[in-house]
Amino acid sequence: MRREDDEKLWDLLGQASTPAVSPFFARNVLRTVRNRPVYLRSLGEWFGLSRLVPAATVAVALIAAIFVARVPAGPGLTTANDSDPVAKIDPQDYEVVADLDELVASDENLWDDNSSL
């Protein structure tokens, strides 16, 4: 823009005083920013790395724990129920197992009787 385009504007700009900045301007601005109410703080402070990294670590650990707890045992892995054969028996077969226990007990008595002869 040239002076010839708008001489009145340039005359007004020439009469205007230049703004004077206080030597403590930066300090006053920072003080005002620090004194803001807590509810006006930005979301960047809440989602900063200092809070995001620990929260993500806890979330990953919980997901891993849930995954490990829900994964079924593979064919080569044993569980607590594999070591106990009675736990594998259907409820219908309890009578047969009881009869087998009696048979084994009588068979042991039979061998004990023959050994005394």
N, CA, C and O of each residue as an XYZ file, in Angstrom:
468
protein
N       0.848     -1.166      0.000
C       0.000      0.000      0.000
C       0.901      1.239      0.000
O       1.832      1.362      0.796
N       0.599      2.109     -0.883
C       1.394      3.339     -1.002
C       0.694      4.486     -0.274
O      -0.519      4.454     -0.061
N       1.461      5.477      0.096
C       0.906      6.614      0.821
C      -0.121      7.367     -0.021
O      -1.069      7.942      0.514
N       0.064      7.363     -1.293
C      -0.862      8.089     -2.161
C      -2.242      7.431     -2.200
O      -3.233      8.089     -2.517
N      -2.312      6.142     -1.882
C      -3.596      5.444     -1.931
C      -4.560      5.952     -0.863
O      -5.747      6.135     -1.134
N      -4.062      6.177      0.333
C      -4.936      6.624      1.424
C      -4.131      7.497      2.360
O      -3.514      7.014      3.310
N      -4.144      8.788      2.080
C      -3.315      9.710      2.870
C      -3.871      9.920      4.273
O      -3.105     10.134      5.212
N      -5.209      9.861      4.431
C      -5.808     10.058      5.759
C      -5.369      8.937      6.704
O      -5.053      9.194      7.865
N      -5.349      7.703      6.211
C      -4.932      6.566      7.032
C      -3.481      6.728      7.466
O      -3.149      6.499      8.629
N      -2.630      7.116      6.549
C      -1.219      7.286      6.884
C      -1.015      8.433      7.860
O      -0.122      8.379      8.706
N      -1.829      9.461      7.748
C      -1.730     10.568      8.711
C      -2.128     10.105     10.114
O      -1.487     10.460     11.104
N      -3.215      9.292     10.182
C      -3.622      8.770     11.493
C      -2.558      7.850     12.082
O      -2.262      7.908     13.275
N      -1.984      6.998     11.226
C      -0.930      6.109     11.720
C       0.288      6.887     12.185
O       0.966      6.470     13.125
N       0.569      7.989     11.556
C       1.708      8.820     11.965
C       1.473      9.501     13.292
O       2.429      9.758     14.024
N       0.214      9.808     13.630
C      -0.105     10.473     14.889
C      -0.234      9.500     16.058
O      -0.147      9.909     17.216
N      -0.439      8.235     15.770
C      -0.638      7.247     16.832
C       0.652      7.035     17.609
O       1.744      7.025     17.042
N       0.506      6.868     18.904
C       1.684      6.623     19.739
C       2.059      5.142     19.667
O       1.202      4.274     19.505
N       3.336      4.881     19.789
C       3.796      3.491     19.763
C       3.512      2.854     21.116
O       3.676      3.500     22.151
N       3.091      1.601     21.117
C       2.782      0.954     22.397
C       4.060      0.734     23.199
O       5.095      0.358     22.649
N       3.975      0.970     24.480
C       5.113      0.762     25.374
C       4.891     -0.553     26.128
O       3.869     -0.737     26.790
N       5.841     -1.441     26.019
C       5.745     -2.743     26.680
C       6.543     -2.675     27.971
O       7.682     -2.208     28.000
N       5.922     -3.148     29.026
C       6.583     -3.171     30.324
C       7.771     -4.127     30.279
O       7.713     -5.141     29.583
N       8.836     -3.829     31.001
C       9.963     -4.766     31.033
C       9.605     -6.082     31.727
O      10.312     -7.077     31.568
N       8.521     -6.091     32.488
C       8.092     -7.295     33.192
C       6.905     -7.961     32.503
O       6.164     -8.713     33.136
N       6.720     -7.692     31.217
C       5.574     -8.226     30.482
C       5.552     -9.755     30.497
O       4.509    -10.345     30.781
N       6.660    -10.398     30.204
C       6.713    -11.869     30.148
C       6.417    -12.464     31.522
O       5.703    -13.461     31.629
N       6.964    -11.856     32.569
C       6.722    -12.361     33.921
C       5.251    -12.258     34.285
O       4.692    -13.178     34.882
N       4.615    -11.139     33.926
C       3.204    -10.952     34.245
C       2.315    -11.929     33.472
O       1.327    -12.435     34.004
N       2.667    -12.183     32.240
C       1.887    -13.137     31.449
C       1.997    -14.530     32.055
O       0.986    -15.218     32.190
N       3.200    -14.961     32.423
C       3.385    -16.287     33.019
C       2.666    -16.410     34.357
O       2.118    -17.468     34.668
N       2.660    -15.359     35.138
C       1.961    -15.382     36.417
C       0.459    -15.563     36.189
O      -0.195    -16.321     36.906
N      -0.080    -14.871     35.194
C      -1.501    -14.995     34.881
C      -1.838    -16.414     34.417
O      -2.872    -16.964     34.795
N      -0.973    -16.998     33.606
C      -1.213    -18.357     33.118
C      -1.156    -19.359     34.256
O      -1.976    -20.276     34.313
N      -0.215    -19.204     35.151
C      -0.084    -20.145     36.274
C      -1.237    -20.034     37.260
O      -1.562    -21.004     37.944
N      -1.852    -18.877     37.340
C      -2.946    -18.672     38.293
C      -4.301    -19.049     37.727
O      -5.327    -18.752     38.338
N      -4.326    -19.694     36.574
C      -5.605    -20.142     36.005
C      -6.245    -21.154     36.933
O      -5.541    -21.880     37.634
N      -7.571    -21.216     36.948
C      -8.245    -22.261     37.734
C      -7.911    -23.649     37.176
O      -7.592    -23.799     35.997
N      -7.991    -24.648     38.039
C      -7.613    -26.010     37.669
C      -8.503    -26.550     36.558
O      -8.015    -27.261     35.680
N      -9.782    -26.237     36.571
C     -10.695    -26.797     35.581
C     -10.469    -26.234     34.183
O     -11.035    -26.749     33.219
N      -9.665    -25.200     34.054
C      -9.393    -24.635     32.730
C      -8.106    -25.166     32.112
O      -7.737    -24.750     31.014
N      -7.431    -26.056     32.780
C      -6.187    -26.591     32.220
C      -6.484    -27.401     30.980
O      -7.568    -27.964     30.828
N      -5.533    -27.449     30.119
C      -5.755    -28.105     28.827
C      -5.732    -29.624     28.949
O      -5.213    -30.179     29.918
N      -6.301    -30.275     27.955
C      -6.296    -31.734     27.928
C      -4.895    -32.278     27.698
O      -4.617    -33.432     28.023
N      -4.035    -31.479     27.156
C      -2.655    -31.911     26.935
C      -1.945    -32.262     28.232
O      -1.090    -33.147     28.259
N      -2.298    -31.571     29.301
C      -1.697    -31.888     30.596
C      -2.192    -33.234     31.115
O      -1.438    -33.957     31.767
N      -3.449    -33.582     30.835
C      -4.002    -34.852     31.293
C      -3.496    -36.021     30.467
O      -3.319    -37.120     30.992
N      -3.262    -35.797     29.184
C      -2.844    -36.874     28.307
C      -1.372    -36.747     27.926
O      -0.986    -37.127     26.821
N      -0.564    -36.228     28.812
C       0.873    -36.126     28.572
C       1.544    -37.475     28.776
O       0.934    -38.411     29.294
N       2.796    -37.566     28.368
C       3.539    -38.825     28.485
C       3.701    -39.272     29.932
O       3.775    -40.469     30.208
N       3.758    -38.321     30.853
C       3.962    -38.693     32.256
C       2.775    -39.482     32.817
O       2.939    -40.221     33.789
N       1.606    -39.343     32.236
C       0.445    -40.114     32.672
C       0.069    -41.200     31.671
O      -0.480    -42.236     32.048
N       0.360    -40.965     30.414
C      -0.058    -41.898     29.376
C       0.755    -43.190     29.406
O       0.191    -44.268     29.220
N       2.056    -43.107     29.635
C       2.915    -44.299     29.633
C       2.554    -45.249     30.781
O       2.379    -46.439     30.521
N       2.434    -44.798     32.025
C       2.039    -45.738     33.085
C       0.638    -46.322     32.870
O       0.416    -47.502     33.142
N      -0.294    -45.523     32.393
C      -1.645    -46.037     32.155
C      -1.636    -47.093     31.053
O      -2.329    -48.104     31.161
N      -0.859    -46.866     29.999
C      -0.769    -47.854     28.922
C      -0.098    -49.133     29.413
O      -0.490    -50.227     29.005
N       0.894    -49.016     30.273
C       1.577    -50.185     30.820
C       0.619    -51.029     31.654
O       0.605    -52.254     31.533
N      -0.164    -50.394     32.481
C      -1.136    -51.119     33.299
C      -2.185    -51.788     32.411
O      -2.577    -52.926     32.669
N      -2.640    -51.096     31.373
C      -3.641    -51.676     30.471
C      -3.091    -52.899     29.748
O      -3.789    -53.905     29.619
N      -1.858    -52.827     29.279
C      -1.251    -53.967     28.582
C      -1.070    -55.137     29.548
O      -1.298    -56.285     29.167
N      -0.668    -54.869     30.782
C      -0.494    -55.935     31.765
C      -1.829    -56.615     32.081
O      -1.882    -57.838     32.215
N      -2.893    -55.841     32.200
C      -4.210    -56.427     32.457
C      -4.683    -57.274     31.277
O      -5.234    -58.357     31.475
N      -4.476    -56.799     30.077
C      -4.873    -57.572     28.894
C      -4.086    -58.875     28.822
O      -4.650    -59.924     28.511
N      -2.792    -58.816     29.108
C      -1.972    -60.028     29.089
C      -2.426    -61.012     30.166
O      -2.472    -62.217     29.918
N      -2.758    -60.521     31.347
C      -3.211    -61.404     32.424
C      -4.537    -62.067     32.062
O      -4.728    -63.253     32.328
N      -5.445    -61.316     31.464
C      -6.724    -61.896     31.049
C      -6.508    -62.938     29.966
O      -7.147    -63.990     29.987
N      -5.615    -62.664     29.014
C      -5.343    -63.604     27.934
C      -4.737    -64.894     28.479
O      -5.128    -65.984     28.060
N      -3.800    -64.785     29.396
C      -3.147    -65.974     29.961
C      -4.146    -66.784     30.779
O      -4.093    -68.014     30.772
N      -5.043    -66.123     31.474
C      -6.015    -66.830     32.305
C      -7.070    -67.547     31.463
O      -7.630    -68.545     31.917
N      -7.351    -67.077     30.272
C      -8.422    -67.659     29.465
C      -7.942    -68.638     28.411
O      -8.767    -69.325     27.810
N      -6.651    -68.732     28.161
C      -6.147    -69.636     27.127
C      -6.245    -71.072     27.641
O      -5.731    -71.366     28.720
N      -6.899    -71.984     26.889
C      -6.990    -73.374     27.345
C      -5.634    -74.066     27.224
O      -4.785    -73.669     26.426
N      -5.452    -75.105     28.029
C      -4.187    -75.837     28.012
C      -4.054    -76.602     26.703
O      -5.026    -77.172     26.207
N      -2.860    -76.614     26.152
C      -2.603    -77.332     24.909
C      -2.499    -78.820     25.144
O      -2.583    -79.262     26.290
N      -2.315    -79.619     24.089
C      -2.259    -81.073     24.247
C      -1.047    -81.532     25.050
O      -1.109    -82.578     25.697
N       0.034    -80.795     25.028
C       1.230    -81.201     25.768
C       1.249    -80.694     27.194
O       2.099    -81.106     27.983
N       0.329    -79.809     27.539
C       0.318    -79.230     28.874
C      -0.618    -80.014     29.778
O      -1.663    -80.491     29.336
N      -0.245    -80.144     31.033
C      -1.099    -80.835     31.995
C      -1.746    -79.815     32.897
O      -1.181    -78.757     33.175
N      -2.921    -80.142     33.345
C      -3.614    -79.289     34.293
C      -3.759    -80.034     35.603
O      -3.326    -81.180     35.721
N      -4.357    -79.400     36.575
C      -4.529    -80.026     37.886
C      -5.473    -81.221     37.782
O      -5.327    -82.178     38.544
N      -6.424    -81.194     36.874
C      -7.390    -82.287     36.740
C      -6.773    -83.517     36.084
O      -7.276    -84.624     36.276
N      -5.681    -83.350     35.303
C      -5.049    -84.496     34.644
C      -4.397    -85.440     35.645
O      -4.328    -86.642     35.391
N      -3.924    -84.935     36.756
C      -3.257    -85.784     37.732
C      -4.249    -86.568     38.585
O      -3.859    -87.538     39.235
N      -5.498    -86.181     38.600
C      -6.506    -86.844     39.411
C      -7.467    -87.607     38.503
O      -8.333    -86.993     37.880
N      -7.332    -88.949     38.413
C      -8.200    -89.701     37.501
C      -9.656    -89.726     37.944
O     -10.542    -89.925     37.112
N      -9.924    -89.533     39.217
C     -11.305    -89.546     39.691
C     -12.048    -88.321     39.172
O     -13.265    -88.364     38.993
N     -11.328    -87.230     38.928
C     -11.973    -86.024     38.436
C     -12.460    -86.190     37.008
O     -13.356    -85.461     36.585
N     -11.900    -87.125     36.252
C     -12.293    -87.353     34.870
C     -13.507    -88.265     34.742
O     -14.064    -88.373     33.649
N     -13.931    -88.915     35.799
C     -15.006    -89.905     35.756
C     -16.360    -89.207     35.703
O     -16.611    -88.250     36.436
N     -17.219    -89.699     34.830
C     -18.582    -89.188     34.773
C     -19.314    -89.603     36.047
O     -18.965    -90.614     36.656
N     -20.313    -88.843     36.451
C     -21.074    -89.226     37.650
C     -21.775    -90.576     37.495
O     -22.035    -91.253     38.490
N     -22.084    -90.973     36.263
C     -22.739    -92.255     36.054
C     -21.813    -93.426     36.360
O     -22.278    -94.514     36.699
N     -20.528    -93.212     36.244
C     -19.563    -94.295     36.408
C     -19.079    -94.462     37.847
O     -18.211    -95.297     38.102
N     -19.610    -93.697     38.783
C     -19.149    -93.814     40.163
C     -19.408    -95.212     40.733
O     -18.584    -95.736     41.484
N     -20.527    -95.808     40.388
C     -20.834    -97.149     40.907
C     -19.824    -98.162     40.388
O     -19.392    -99.040     41.134
N     -19.442    -98.053     39.121
C     -18.472    -98.988     38.542
C     -17.130    -98.825     39.231
O     -16.459    -99.811     39.534
N     -16.740    -97.593     39.478
C     -15.464    -97.349     40.147
C     -15.494    -97.911     41.554
O     -14.510    -98.495     42.010
N     -16.599    -97.745     42.243
C     -16.715    -98.301     43.600
C     -16.605    -99.822     43.555
O     -15.963   -100.424     44.416
N     -17.231   -100.446     42.550
C     -17.130   -101.902     42.409
C     -15.697   -102.319     42.097
O     -15.220   -103.332     42.608
N     -15.000   -101.535     41.255
C     -13.603   -101.853     40.941
C     -12.716   -101.733     42.173
O     -11.801   -102.533     42.371
N     -12.993   -100.726     42.998
C     -12.216   -100.586     44.230
C     -12.408   -101.801     45.139
O     -11.450   -102.284     45.744
N     -13.627   -102.285     45.234
C     -13.882   -103.487     46.045
C     -13.191   -104.708     45.447
O     -12.652   -105.534     46.184
N     -13.200   -104.831     44.115
C     -12.562   -105.949     43.442
C     -11.057   -105.942     43.670
O     -10.463   -106.987     43.933
N     -10.443   -104.776     43.571
C      -8.997   -104.674     43.801
C      -8.673   -105.018     45.244
O      -7.683   -105.697     45.515
N      -9.507   -104.551     46.178
C      -9.267   -104.852     47.590
C      -9.395   -106.348     47.855
O      -8.597   -106.911     48.605
N     -10.384   -106.996     47.254
C     -10.538   -108.447     47.460
C      -9.411   -109.208     46.767
O      -8.975   -110.251     47.256
N      -8.938   -108.695     45.634
C      -7.834   -109.345     44.929
C      -6.553   -109.276     45.763
O      -5.778   -110.233     45.789
N      -6.331   -108.164     46.436
C      -5.161   -108.038     47.303
C      -5.262   -109.009     48.477
O      -4.265   -109.597     48.893
N      -6.470   -109.171     49.003
C      -6.652   -110.119     50.102
C      -6.403   -111.564     49.623
O      -5.874   -112.390     50.366
N      -6.783   -111.844     48.396
C      -6.577   -113.170     47.825
C      -5.101   -113.499     47.745
O      -4.694   -114.604     48.103
N      -4.303   -112.568     47.285
C      -2.864   -112.806     47.184
C      -2.232   -112.903     48.559
O      -1.291   -113.672     48.758
N      -2.739   -112.131     49.511
C      -2.205   -112.221     50.864
C      -2.505   -113.575     51.474
O      -1.682   -114.106     52.219
N      -3.678   -114.157     51.174
C      -4.051   -115.460     51.708
C      -3.157   -116.557     51.119
O      -2.754   -117.462     51.850
N      -2.834   -116.505     49.820
C      -2.017   -117.526     49.163
C      -0.565   -117.482     49.627
O       0.118   -118.506     49.662
N      -0.115   -116.319     49.973
C       1.286   -116.223     50.374
C       1.525   -116.832     51.743
O       2.657   -117.201     52.057
N       0.489   -116.950     52.569
C       0.661   -117.545     53.890
C       0.684   -119.062     53.848
O       1.047   -119.677     54.851
N       0.312   -119.708     52.729
C       0.286   -121.170     52.629
C       1.604   -121.738     52.484
O       1.743   -122.958     52.388
